[in-house]
């Protein structure tokens, strides 16, 4: 029974902002991603899993800086030296849109790193073919159908459908993938487990924060393909939110999610990888929560009074121990006229122990007074103008009389 460690969406260089680690010269946020990656690699080696399956997106784009290639390479080489077969799917952030250009993981193929296979084309890998990755050429105990990221342009060229509309192209892509899956499953040994690994959006999946870093409309892989009962496990990447799309049924269809929070769209998401014990017709999942994820705080406050604004803000904040080391954001709603009352320096002082603080002002602009065309401005008395203003600004009825009395004291002091 093979034990496969499955993770995805590392994006180790996506957070290159903020202060830097003086020892390494790398941004501290990059170390957050690398720490999660180290936890995954350490688990694979310590527990001697039979295979590590990475389901795509090592970097933020297809042109990683050499420094980040070095850091990713160090971790993959640890698996190689430990003799652990490692399958690397190419994701949409790893592949160049230009035909003929190398993808971001190509060096492992070029250097023929032992026990590492990079998959950049859809295909079927028999147990015999995978055994070339295993020390002493033992059987890996499973066979693989791989669907790395499929670009629209590449598929349009393969199907000779350049210039066709997206909907028609995607319909033909679905037909082709269904035919290919059937053909590959015919080749498969019915006695050993079959794993489908794909970097794709699958029908029914719930998107997370990756929507902020993905462009264009994805091809949606039908759930009928991902959950084909002839499969024994479907290992997915591309969507950052952890989820199982075929609960209580076989095969499990799993997104482990990204290995660190990418942005505030993932503020409430815990982060995972998993180990799957795969048997023919039965697979057990062992979810592992990553332990050292940097906390995110996303705070939204609507000011209710102009009195003691800065104290209102201070009292609404979480305890200091929750702020310390967090990536924090405060979105503040308030009437535009209260702007001079804000003490931004004092607000920022409340977050001085945060790793990073984003202050987003959201002033509410008061509606402009629009008068009836039948009553020109010159025909309205000051009292009538005030009444129009109270109406437009939504002033409560019980306050209007008191305000009008005060106004009369100012406008008509003799009376």
C-alpha positions in Angstrom: 0.0 0.0 0.0 1.8 3.2 -1.2 1.9 6.2 1.1 1.9 9.5 -0.9 2.6 12.9 0.6 0.6 15.4 -1.5 1.0 19.2 -1.4 0.6 22.0 -3.8 0.8 25.8 -4.5 4.0 26.6 -2.7 4.5 30.1 -4.4 7.6 30.5 -2.4 8.5 33.9 -3.9 5.1 35.5 -4.0 5.6 37.6 -0.8 8.8 39.5 -1.5 7.8 42.6 0.4 8.5 43.7 4.0 11.6 43.5 6.0 14.5 41.1 5.3 16.3 38.5 7.3 19.8 40.0 7.7 21.4 36.6 7.7 20.0 35.3 4.5 19.1 38.5 2.7 15.7 37.0 1.9 12.4 38.7 2.8 11.0 37.4 6.1 7.8 36.5 4.4 9.7 34.3 1.9 11.1 32.5 5.0 7.5 31.9 6.1 6.8 30.0 2.9 10.1 28.1 3.1 9.5 27.1 6.7 6.2 25.5 5.6 8.1 23.8 2.8 10.7 22.5 5.2 8.0 21.1 7.5 6.6 19.1 4.5 10.0 17.9 3.4 11.0 16.9 6.9 7.8 14.9 7.3 8.3 13.1 4.0 11.9 12.0 5.1 11.1 11.3 8.7 8.1 9.1 7.9 9.7 7.5 4.9 6.7 8.0 2.6 6.8 6.1 -0.7 6.3 9.2 -2.9 6.0 13.0 -2.7 3.5 14.4 -5.2 3.6 18.2 -5.8 0.6 19.3 -7.7 2.0 22.5 -9.2 2.9 26.2 -8.7 6.3 26.3 -7.1 6.7 30.1 -7.8 4.7 33.2 -8.4 5.5 33.2 -12.1 7.5 31.4 -14.8 10.6 33.6 -14.3 11.8 33.0 -10.7 14.9 34.8 -9.6 17.9 32.4 -9.2 17.9 32.9 -5.5 14.4 31.4 -5.2 15.3 28.6 -7.6 18.2 27.8 -5.3 15.9 27.6 -2.3 13.4 25.4 -4.0 16.2 23.2 -5.4 17.7 22.7 -2.0 14.5 21.2 -0.7 13.9 18.9 -3.7 17.5 17.7 -3.5 16.9 16.7 0.1 14.2 14.4 -1.2 16.4 13.1 -3.9 19.3 12.3 -1.5 16.8 10.5 0.8 15.8 8.3 -2.2 12.2 9.4 -2.1 10.5 9.4 -5.5 9.2 12.9 -6.2 6.7 13.9 -8.9 6.5 17.6 -9.8 3.5 18.8 -11.8 3.9 22.0 -13.7 1.3 24.6 -12.7 0.0 27.7 -14.5 2.4 29.9 -12.6 5.4 27.7 -13.6 4.7 27.7 -17.3 5.5 30.3 -19.9 2.8 31.4 -22.3 5.4 31.6 -25.1 5.7 28.4 -27.1 9.1 26.8 -26.9 10.2 28.4 -23.6 11.3 26.3 -20.7 9.0 26.0 -17.7 10.2 27.0 -14.2 10.9 23.4 -13.1 12.9 22.4 -16.2 16.3 22.1 -14.5 15.3 18.9 -12.7 14.8 17.2 -16.1 17.8 18.9 -17.7 20.1 17.7 -14.9 18.4 14.3 -14.6 18.1 14.6 -10.8 17.8 11.1 -9.3 14.3 10.1 -8.2 12.7 13.3 -9.5 10.2 13.4 -12.4 8.9 16.7 -13.7 5.6 16.4 -15.6 4.7 19.2 -18.1 2.6 17.2 -20.6 -0.6 15.2 -19.9 0.1 11.5 -19.9 -0.1 8.0 -18.3 2.8 6.7 -16.2 2.7 2.9 -15.6 4.1 1.4 -12.4 6.9 0.1 -14.5 7.8 3.6 -15.8 7.5 5.1 -12.3 9.8 2.3 -10.9 12.7 4.1 -12.6 12.4 6.7 -9.9 12.5 4.2 -7.1 15.8 3.0 -5.5 16.6 -0.6 -6.5 13.8 -0.2 -9.1 11.1 -1.5 -6.8 7.5 -1.1 -7.8 6.1 2.2 -6.5 2.8 0.4 -5.9 0.6 2.7 -8.0 0.2 4.1 -11.5 -0.3 7.8 -12.5 -2.4 9.8 -14.8 -1.0 13.3 -14.9 -2.7 16.5 -16.1 -0.4 19.5 -15.6 -1.7 22.9 -16.4 -3.2 23.0 -19.9 -3.1 26.4 -21.5 -5.8 27.5 -23.8 -3.3 28.4 -26.5 -1.5 25.1 -26.4 -4.8 23.2 -26.5 -6.1 25.4 -29.3 -3.0 24.5 -31.3 -3.3 20.8 -30.5 -6.9 20.7 -31.5 -6.4 23.0 -34.5 -8.9 25.5 -33.2 -7.0 28.7 -33.1 -9.3 31.7 -33.3 -12.3 29.8 -32.0 -14.3 31.2 -29.1 -13.4 30.1 -25.6 -16.7 28.2 -24.9 -16.3 26.1 -28.0 -12.6 25.4 -27.3 -13.4 24.3 -23.7 -16.1 22.0 -24.9 -13.6 20.3 -27.3 -11.0 20.2 -24.5 -13.5 18.4 -22.2 -14.2 15.8 -25.0 -10.5 15.2 -25.6 -9.7 14.8 -21.9 -12.6 12.3 -21.5 -11.3 10.3 -24.4 -7.7 10.4 -23.1 -8.7 9.4 -19.6 -10.6 6.4 -21.0 -7.6 5.4 -23.1 -5.2 5.7 -20.2 -7.5 3.7 -17.9 -7.6 0.9 -20.5 -3.8 0.7 -20.3 -3.8 0.7 -16.5 -3.2 -2.5 -14.5 -6.5 -3.2 -12.8 -4.8 -4.9 -9.8 -2.9 -1.8 -8.5 -4.1 1.7 -7.5 -4.5 4.5 -10.0 -3.8 8.1 -9.1 -4.9 11.2 -11.0 -2.7 14.3 -10.4 -4.0 17.5 -11.9 -3.3 21.2 -11.7 -6.7 22.6 -12.6 -10.0 24.0 -11.4 -12.5 21.2 -10.8 -16.2 21.6 -11.1 -17.7 22.4 -7.7 -14.5 23.7 -6.0 -14.6 26.7 -3.8 -12.1 29.4 -4.7 -9.9 31.1 -2.1 -7.4 34.0 -2.3 -5.8 32.8 -5.5 -8.4 34.7 -7.4 -6.3 37.8 -6.7 -3.2 36.2 -8.5 -4.9 34.4 -11.3 -5.8 36.0 -14.6 -8.4 34.9 -17.1 -11.2 32.4 -17.0 -10.1 28.9 -16.1 -11.0 25.7 -18.0 -13.2 23.8 -15.5 -12.3 20.1 -15.3 -15.5 18.1 -15.0 -16.0 16.4 -11.7 -16.9 13.3 -13.7 -13.3 13.1 -14.8 -11.8 13.9 -11.4 -14.1 11.5 -9.5 -14.1 8.6 -12.0 -14.7 5.5 -9.8 -11.9 3.7 -11.6 -9.4 6.0 -9.9 -8.2 5.5 -6.3 -7.0 9.1 -5.5 -7.2 12.5 -7.2 -4.4 14.8 -6.1 -5.2 18.4 -7.1 -3.4 21.8 -7.1 -4.3 25.3 -8.2 -7.0 26.3 -5.7 -5.6 27.5 -2.4 -8.5 26.5 -0.2 -8.3 23.0 1.4 -11.2 20.8 0.3 -12.4 17.3 -0.5 -14.8 17.4 -3.5 -16.0 13.8 -3.3 -16.8 13.3 0.5 -17.6 9.8 1.7 -17.2 8.4 -1.8 -14.3 6.8 -3.7 -12.0 8.2 -4.9 -11.1 11.2 -2.7 -10.8 14.3 -4.8 -8.5 16.6 -2.8 -7.1 20.1 -2.9 -4.6 20.4 0.0 -4.5 24.2 -0.5 -1.5 26.5 -0.5 1.3 26.1 2.0 1.0 29.7 3.4 -1.5 32.5 3.3 -1.0 34.5 0.1 -3.2 37.5 0.9 -6.2 38.7 3.0 -8.5 36.5 0.9 -7.1 33.5 2.9 -7.2 35.2 6.3 -9.4 32.5 7.9 -7.9 29.5 6.2 -5.7 27.0 8.0 -3.0 25.5 5.9 -2.4 21.8 5.2 -0.6 19.0 3.4 -1.7 15.4 3.6 -0.6 11.8 3.4 -2.8 9.4 1.5 -2.6 5.7 2.1 -3.8 4.3 -1.2 -5.4 1.0 -1.8 -7.5 -0.3 -4.7 -11.0 0.8 -3.9 -10.0 2.3 -0.6 -7.9 5.3 0.3 -7.3 6.9 3.8 -6.4 10.5 4.2 -4.3 11.9 7.0 -4.5 15.7 7.0 -1.5 17.5 8.5 -2.0 21.1 9.6 1.1 23.3 9.0 2.2 24.5 12.4 3.9 27.8 11.9 1.6 29.8 9.6 1.9 33.6 10.1 -1.3 35.0 11.5 -3.4 37.4 9.5 -5.8 40.0 11.0 -8.5 41.6 8.9 -10.3 44.2 10.9 -13.3 46.3 9.8 -14.6 49.1 12.0 -17.4 51.6 11.3 -17.1 54.7 13.6 -20.3 55.5 15.3 -19.4 58.8 16.9 -17.0 61.7 16.4 -16.3 61.7 20.2 -13.0 60.0 21.1 -12.4 58.5 17.7 -8.9 57.2 18.5 -10.1 55.6 21.8 -13.0 53.9 19.9 -10.4 52.4 17.6 -8.1 51.3 20.4 -10.9 49.6 22.3 -12.1 47.7 19.2 -8.7 46.0 18.6 -7.9 42.4 19.6 -5.4 41.7 22.4 -1.8 42.8 21.8 -0.6 39.1 21.7 -2.8 38.5 18.7 -1.4 41.6 16.9 2.2 40.7 17.6 3.9 39.3 14.5 0.7 39.3 12.4 0.0 40.7 9.0 -2.8 43.1 9.9 -5.2 45.3 8.0 -7.6 47.9 9.4 -10.4 49.2 7.2 -12.0 52.3 8.8 -15.4 53.6 7.7 -16.3 57.1 8.9 -18.0 60.3 7.6 -15.7 62.4 5.4 -16.1 65.4 7.7 -14.4 63.5 10.6 -11.1 63.2 8.7 -9.4 65.9 10.8 -10.2 64.1 14.0 -8.2 61.0 13.0 -4.7 60.6 14.6 -3.1 58.3 12.1 0.2 58.1 14.1 -1.7 57.0 17.2 -3.6 54.4 15.1 -0.4 53.0 13.7 1.1 52.9 17.2 -1.5 50.3 18.2 0.0 48.0 15.5 3.7 48.6 16.2 4.2 45.0 17.2 2.6 43.7 14.0 4.8 42.2 11.3 3.1 44.4 8.7 0.2 46.9 9.0 -2.1 48.1 6.2 -4.4 51.1 7.1 -7.2 51.5 4.7 -9.4 54.6 5.0 -12.9 54.4 3.7 -14.5 57.8 4.1 -18.2 58.1 3.6 -19.1 61.1 1.5 -22.2 62.9 2.5 -24.9 63.1 -0.2 -25.3 66.3 -2.0 -28.4 68.3 -1.3 -30.6 68.2 -4.4 -33.5 70.8 -4.5 -36.8 70.6 -6.2 -36.6 72.4 -9.6 -39.9 74.1 -8.7 -38.3 75.8 -5.7 -35.2 77.8 -6.7 -32.6 78.3 -4.0 -33.4 82.0 -3.6 -37.0 81.2 -2.6 -36.1 79.0 0.4 -35.5 80.4 3.8 -32.5 79.3 5.9 -34.9 77.2 8.1 -36.3 75.5 5.0 -32.8 74.8 3.7 -31.9 73.2 7.0 -35.0 71.0 6.8 -33.9 69.8 3.4 -30.5 69.0 4.7 -31.8 67.0 7.6 -34.0 65.0 5.2 -31.1 64.2 2.9 -28.7 63.3 5.6 -31.1 61.0 7.3 -31.1 62.8 10.6 -33.5 61.1 13.1 -36.8 62.9 13.6 -36.4 63.2 17.4 -33.2 65.3 16.8 -34.5 67.6 14.1 -36.6 69.8 16.5 -33.7 70.3 18.9 -31.3 71.1 16.1 -33.8 73.6 14.5 -34.2 75.3 17.9 -30.5 75.7 18.2 -30.4 77.0 14.6 -33.0 79.6 15.4 -31.0 80.9 18.3 -28.1 81.5 15.9 -30.1 82.8 12.9 -32.7 84.9 14.8 -31.0 85.9 18.1 -33.3 88.9 18.7 -36.4 86.8 18.6 
